[in-house]
Amino acid sequence: GDAEVTAALHSDETRIGALTIKPDPAGLLISAVSDNENVNRAFIALECGEPGGFLGFGAHTHDVDHRGQKFPVFVSEQGIGISDVEEQGTFWFLQGTRHQSYLSVPTMIAPRPGASWGLHSPTMYRSTWDLCLSDDNRREVEVWEGRAELVVSPGPEPLDVIAQQTERTGRIPSEMPDWTFGIWMEAIGGTEAVRDEARALRAAKIPATALWTEDWRGGV
């Protein structure tokens, strides 16, 4: 239904905040909010539940299944290659950590036969996801603000979860220009180098539809 449930959160006998559960366009919204405006960390913990993978979190080249890992979710330059760990090493300014990503998204899906579900954190702040690493029956999401929120999407099929999550986050328009689905190429090295690349693609009859450049070097 449309019912909303709110309960006080206590530490010993002192109230520290409130927990609210209410319907959301994507499923169910769980909110834990501190009463103290100076608090800059909040978290929600849930059971890990049945075995199975936890997929998502944006663009990651190291893992598809993130179960059994603890990692931060925030946008950063991913570096030249990535390490196997989350801690920054000696060459932190060159090499990225395991989950460092230019497209880091606090959204996941747990595909299960007939019982898939998803989680999404609507925060704009950095978050840390502990997916059953510290405790094999506990997944915890910590947010770097005084409010932790999780949207639970019930599925039950993976495509249902995606439809529910995008009801909140937005969807790609149903009609897109054809070039958006073509081959995209990158070129750097200055204006002439980019134009040379375009000419070479045309000469080779490669059906590229877009040429983009993130050119920090220029013609140097």
C-alpha positions in Angstrom: 0.0 0.0 0.0 0.9 3.7 0.5 1.7 3.4 4.2 4.7 5.0 5.7 6.4 3.7 8.8 8.7 5.8 11.0 10.6 4.6 14.1 13.1 6.4 16.4 16.7 5.2 16.4 18.5 5.0 19.8 22.0 4.5 21.1 21.5 3.1 24.6 18.6 5.3 25.8 19.4 8.4 23.7 17.6 9.1 20.5 20.0 9.7 17.6 17.8 9.7 14.6 14.8 8.2 12.7 14.3 5.3 10.4 11.6 5.6 7.7 10.3 3.0 5.3 7.9 4.1 2.6 6.8 3.3 -1.0 8.9 4.6 -3.8 8.4 4.6 -7.6 11.3 2.1 -7.8 10.1 -0.1 -4.9 10.6 0.7 -1.3 12.7 3.6 0.2 14.5 3.0 3.5 15.9 6.2 5.1 18.1 6.5 8.2 18.5 10.2 9.2 20.6 11.6 12.1 19.1 14.1 14.5 22.5 15.8 14.7 23.2 18.1 11.8 26.9 17.8 12.4 27.0 14.1 11.7 28.5 13.3 8.3 28.3 9.5 8.2 25.2 7.3 8.2 24.7 3.7 7.2 22.1 1.0 6.6 22.8 -2.7 7.0 20.8 -5.6 5.7 21.2 -9.4 5.6 23.2 -10.8 2.7 20.6 -13.5 2.3 20.8 -16.3 -0.2 24.0 -17.0 -2.3 24.4 -15.2 -5.5 26.2 -12.4 -7.2 25.9 -8.6 -6.8 26.3 -6.9 -10.1 26.4 -3.2 -11.2 28.1 -0.1 -9.7 28.9 1.5 -13.1 31.9 1.0 -15.3 34.3 -1.5 -13.8 36.8 -3.6 -15.7 38.0 -5.8 -12.9 34.9 -7.5 -11.6 31.4 -8.4 -12.7 30.3 -9.9 -9.3 31.2 -7.7 -6.4 30.1 -10.0 -3.6 32.6 -10.5 -0.9 34.2 -7.1 -1.4 34.2 -3.7 0.3 34.8 -0.6 -1.8 34.0 3.1 -2.2 31.6 4.4 -4.8 32.6 7.9 -6.1 33.7 9.3 -9.4 37.5 9.6 -10.0 40.1 9.3 -12.6 40.7 5.5 -12.8 44.4 5.8 -13.7 46.5 3.8 -16.2 45.6 0.2 -15.3 44.2 -0.9 -11.9 45.5 -2.9 -8.9 43.8 -5.8 -7.2 43.2 -3.9 -4.0 41.2 -0.9 -2.8 44.2 0.8 -1.1 46.1 3.4 -3.0 49.7 2.4 -3.6 53.0 4.2 -4.2 52.0 5.2 -7.7 48.5 6.3 -6.7 48.8 9.3 -9.2 49.2 6.8 -12.1 47.5 3.5 -11.1 43.9 3.1 -10.0 42.5 0.9 -7.3 40.3 -2.1 -7.9 37.0 -0.1 -7.9 38.2 3.3 -9.0 36.1 4.4 -11.9 35.2 7.5 -14.0 31.6 6.2 -14.0 30.8 5.0 -10.5 27.2 4.4 -9.8 25.6 3.5 -6.4 23.2 1.0 -7.9 23.3 -2.8 -8.0 21.2 -5.8 -9.0 21.1 -9.3 -7.5 19.9 -11.6 -10.3 18.2 -14.7 -8.8 15.8 -17.2 -10.5 12.4 -15.8 -10.0 13.5 -13.6 -7.1 15.8 -10.9 -8.4 16.1 -7.6 -6.6 18.1 -4.4 -6.6 19.5 -1.6 -4.4 20.0 2.0 -5.3 21.4 4.8 -3.1 20.1 8.2 -4.2 22.9 10.1 -2.4 25.1 12.6 -4.2 27.9 11.9 -1.7 30.6 9.3 -1.5 29.4 5.9 -0.3 31.1 2.7 0.8 29.6 -0.7 0.1 30.5 -3.7 2.2 29.0 -6.7 0.4 29.3 -9.5 2.9 33.1 -9.1 3.4 33.3 -8.0 7.0 30.4 -10.3 7.9 29.3 -13.0 5.4 25.6 -12.4 6.4 25.7 -8.6 6.4 25.8 -6.0 3.6 26.3 -2.4 4.7 26.1 0.8 2.8 27.8 3.8 4.5 27.1 7.3 3.1 29.3 10.4 3.8 26.4 12.5 5.0 23.9 12.5 7.9 21.3 10.6 5.8 21.5 7.1 4.4 18.9 6.0 1.9 18.4 2.8 0.0 15.8 2.1 -2.6 14.9 -1.6 -2.7 13.5 -2.8 -6.1 11.7 -6.2 -5.7 12.0 -7.6 -9.3 11.3 -10.5 -9.5 13.1 -10.8 -12.8 16.3 -8.9 -13.7 14.5 -6.8 -16.4 11.8 -5.9 -13.8 14.5 -4.6 -11.5 16.0 -2.4 -14.2 12.6 -1.1 -15.1 11.9 -0.3 -11.5 15.2 1.4 -10.9 15.0 3.5 -14.1 11.5 4.6 -13.1 13.4 6.7 -10.5 16.7 7.4 -12.2 15.5 8.0 -15.7 15.7 6.2 -19.0 17.3 6.7 -22.4 14.7 8.2 -24.8 12.9 5.5 -26.9 14.0 7.3 -30.1 17.7 8.1 -30.4 19.7 9.2 -33.5 21.2 6.3 -35.4 24.7 7.6 -35.0 24.6 7.0 -31.2 24.5 3.2 -31.8 27.4 3.2 -34.3 31.2 2.9 -33.8 32.7 5.7 -31.8 36.4 6.4 -32.2 38.8 8.5 -30.2 41.8 10.6 -31.4 44.3 12.8 -29.7 47.4 14.8 -30.6 46.0 18.1 -31.8 43.6 19.3 -34.4 45.5 18.0 -37.5 46.0 14.6 -35.9 42.2 14.3 -35.2 41.4 15.3 -38.8 44.0 12.8 -40.1 42.2 10.1 -38.1 38.9 11.1 -39.6 40.3 11.0 -43.1 41.9 7.6 -42.5 38.6 6.2 -41.2 36.8 7.4 -44.3 39.5 6.1 -46.6 39.4 2.6 -45.0 35.5 2.7 -45.2 35.2 2.1 -41.5 31.6 3.0 -40.6 32.5 5.2 -37.6 29.6 7.5 -36.6 31.4 9.6 -34.0 34.9 10.9 -33.3 35.6 12.3 -29.8 38.7 13.7 -28.3 39.7 14.2 -24.7 42.9 15.9 -25.8 45.2 17.0 -22.9 48.3 16.7 -25.0 47.4 18.8 -28.0 50.0 18.6 -30.7 53.0 18.2 -28.3 
